[in-house]
Amino acid sequence: MSEPDTLAIETNNLTYSFSSSKKIGLENINLKIPWGSTNLLIGPNGAGKSTLLKILAGKTLIKKGSLKIGGFDPFEFSINRNEQHNSDINNNITYLGTEWAANPVVKRDIPVKLLISSIGGDIYNERRDELIRIMDLDPDWSMAYISDGERRRVQLVMGLLKPWKLLLLDEVTVDLDVIVRLQLLNFLKKECKERNCCVIYATHIFDGLGKKWCDRVIHLNSGKKLDDIDMRNIEFSNNLEEVQVSKQTGEDNGTPTDRPIKIGLAESLHPLALRWLYEDLIERGSREEEKIKMAQRHNDWNNARDGKYFDNESKLSEYFKATRKYE
């Protein structure tokens, strides 16, 4: 999809306004994001994060400014465009948002393994098995009888199954427990290093996101890019209350600024939750072991229900017979 000297994403004064309300969604966004990088997108609700990700995914057309992905404009339809490169761009971008798991279609009584097989699970079988392990799925689950968090994990396995080059994540980890989320982030970091990919990740959950995962932090608000920080310029302090941010100066050329940032180490229950949930997994065992335990629990329940307490000669049985006379 890309040549060694091209950028994953390059925007120049990218601007977008909503056609219905004429409200400015993004204004003069300049970005130069290299391949092999993990990038965090931060901002309040309505900051423009989702709008930016949808534009990068080719879901929303821009009319002002420019955008290049892998050195090519995904919205260019001129006769002289490189058909192969544009095809590669479209086929190697994966966008995952929150809408999928709420769709009533995926809440039907459908086996998880059938859904995964339907999108190429047998073609990418090694990758499928790795993702199933990372997301801690049971392929025999039915989509109708699992939790929202488990349904979200199915979405991620399906969305990440086909090897991607540019991955755009919009709040899709909100339903995940801390262990699955950490395993997912480690997988994405490995993908970026081994396959020279790029991830843009918008989230409001920052536990576990530090220098080990993140290369760059981009701050949006009211459609404008306010900060663009290389993680190497962030220093963590033992002072919990400390936040020192120097003012940004100079022209915005789309690259991260080299201004220093100093922040305090946050008080967090993240390590404790990780420890407890890891212990829970050890106690649970594998998915197959869990099935055996659950079958035994159901068997014990049935035995208790059908045992001596409900014997025809028991006093309890006689009591229930007596009470039924008054129904």
N, C-alpha and C positions, 0 to 999 in steps of 0.2 A: 504493500500500500504506500510506503514512503521511501524516499531516498535518504541516505545517511545525513545529508545536510539540511533536510527540511524539518520544519516544526510540526508538532502534532496539531496545534491550534494557533492561528494567528488572526487577530481581529484589529481593524483600524477604524476608530471612531464609530464602532457598531452602535446603531441607535434603532430603537423599536418603539412604536406607539400602538396601542390597542385601537383597532378600527371602530369598535362600537362606542367607546367612551372618549377616544382621542387622548387618553391618559398616556404619559410617557412611561414605558415599561423599563427601558434601558437607554442610557444617554452617554454617547462617546466612550464606549468601552474599548480599551486597548489591552490586548493580551498577546504574549509570546510564550507559549507553553511547549517545552520539549518533550520528545518521546522518552519513555522510561521513567516518568515522574508520577508521583501521587500528589494530588492537589485537593485542598479542602476549601469549600465555598461556604462562607459564614455571612449571616445577615438575618435581620428580623423578618417576620412574616410580611410579605409584600415588598421585599427588598429587590426582587427581580431574579432570584436564584433559579426558580423553575423556568422562567421565561428564557434566561440565558441557556439553560441546559436543553430546552426544547428547540431553540434555534440551532445550537450545535448539533443536535440530533437530526436536523433537517425537517422537523415537524412544523416549524414556523418560519415563514418567509420574511426576510428583511428587505427594506426599501432604501435604507440609508446606511452608509458605511460599508465595510467589506469584511469577508470571512474566508479564511482558507483552512482546510483540514488536510494535513499531509501534503501541503503545497498546492492544493487545488480548491477552487471555489465549488462547493457542492450545489450551489444554485445557478451555476453557469450552464446555459443551454445553447451556446453558440455553435456554429458548424465546426469551428476549429478546436473545440475542446477535445481533450484526450479521453476517449470513451472508456478505455480499460481502467484508467486511474479513477475516473468518476464512479465506475461500477465497483471498484475495490473499496472506495470510500463508503458507498452506500451499504455494502455487504459486511463491512467490518466495524460499524458503529453499533453499539448496544446501549439503549436507553431503558432504564428501569425506574418506574415511578410507583406511586402508592395506589393507583387506580385498579390494578389487576386483581389484587387479593379481595377487593370489595365487589367484584363482578359476580352476580348471582350464577353465571354460567359455571364458574369454577367452584361453586359450592354444591354441585350435584354429586350423586353417588357414583363417582368415577375413581377407579384405582389410580394411585399416584404413579405406579410403574407404567400404566397405559398412557398417561399424559406425557411422561418423559420419553417413552418410546416413540410417541407420535411426532416428536420434533427432532429425532435423530439420536436417541439414546443408544441405539445399537451401532450407529456409525462411530460415535465418540465414546466407546464403552469404557476406556480407561479413565477418561476425563469425567464421565458420568459417575463411575464408582468413587472417584476422589471427591467429587462434589457431594455425593450422597453421604459420604463419611464426614466431611467437614460440616455439612448442614444437619447431620444427625437425623436423617430421614429413615423411615421404614417404608420401602416401596409398596408394601401391602396395605398401607393406609388408604382409607377412602376420603376423598375431598369433602364429603358431606359431614364427616364425624371427627374433624380435627379442629384445633384452635386457630385463631387468627395468626398467631406466631408461627405455628406449624405450616399454615397455608402460605405465609410469607416465605418460609424456607423452601417450599416447593417452587415458588416463583423464581427465587434466586438460582436454584439448580437449573431450572428450565432456561432462564435468561443467560446464564453463564456457560451453558453446555457447549454451544458453538464458540470456538475460539474467536475472540474479538481483538480489535486493535485499539479502539477508543471506547472506554466505558464511562457512561454518564449515570450517576446514581442520585436520585432525588428522594431523600428521606425514607429509603426502603429498609433501613435497619431498625426502625422505631419499635417493631414488634419482637425483636430478637432478644433472647437472653444473653448475658454478657459473655458466656463461653462461645456460643455460636457466632456472635458478632466478632469476637477476637479472632477466631479461626478463619472467618471470612476475610477480615482485614489482612491477616497474614498471607492468605492465598492470593489476594489482589496484589500485595507487595511483591510476592514471588513472581507473579505473572509479569509485572512491570519490569522486573530485573531480567528475567529469563527470556522473555519474548519482546522486550523493548516496547511495551504498551504504554498507555496513558490512562489515568483514572481522574475524573472530576467528581467529587463527592460532596453533596450538599447535605448538611445535618445540623440538628440542634443538640446532639448528644456527643460530648467531647471526651468522656472517660475512655482511656486507652489510646487516645490520639496524641502522640507526642513526636519527638524527633525520630523515633525508630520507624514510624510509618509515614509521616507527612513530610513532603519536600517543600511545600509552599502553601501559604494561607492567603486567600483572597477575600476581602471584606466588601460586601455590597450593601448599600442602603439607598432607598428611594430611587433605584435604577442607576445609581452612580457607583463607580469603583472608588472606595475611600482608602483602602489599604491593600498592598500587595507585598507580602513579606516572605523572604527566603528563611526557612526554618533554621538555617545555620546562624542567622543573626539573632535568634531568640535565646536568652539566657534565663535559666530557672533559678530562683532565689529561695532561701529557706524562710523568708519573711512572707507569711501567708497573705498579707494585705497589700503587698507591693505590686504595682503595675507602673512601669516607666516606658513611655512611648515617645520617641523623638518625632518632631514634625517632619512631614514629607516635603522635600524641596525639589525643584527642578521639573523638567517636562516629563510627562508620562509617556514612555516609549514602549510600554507593554511588558517590560521585564520587572522582576521583583526589585524593590529598593534595598539598599544595603544599610539602611538606618538601624541602629541597635534597638532591641526590645528586651525589657527585663520584667519578668512576671514571677509572682510567688507560686510555690507549689500548692496546689489546691487540696483542701481536705476532701477526701473522697472515700466512699464505701466500696468502690470498685474492687480493690484487692480482696476485701472480705467476701464480697459476693462471688468472686472468682473461686476462692478457696472452698466455700460451701458448695457451689455448683459442681466443681470438680469432684468433691467427695460424694455428691449425689450420683454422679455418673459412674463412679467406681462401685457404689452400692447397687446401682441399677444393673450394671453389666452391659453386655452387648444387646442389640435389638432382639436377637433370637433368644437370649437368656431372659429378657424381659417378657417375651411372649409366653415362655414356659411358666414364669412366676405368675403372670396374669391368669393363665389357664388353671393353675393350681388354686389361685384365690377364688375363681369362679366355681371350681369344683368343691372347694371347702364351703362356699356359700350354699351351693345346691344340696350338699350333704347335710348341712345344718337345717335347711328348710324341710328336707324330706326325712329327717331322722326321728328320734323318739318323741320330740316335742309335738309332732304332728301324727303320732301313732293313733290308730283308731281307738285304742283302749286307754289313751292318756286322758287325764282330767282336763288338760288344756284343750284337747280336741273336743271334749264334751262341752266345755265352756263356749267355744266358738259355735258349736252346733246350737246351743241354747240361745245365744245372742242373735243368730240369724233368724230365729223365729219372729223377732220383733222388727225385722227390716221391712 
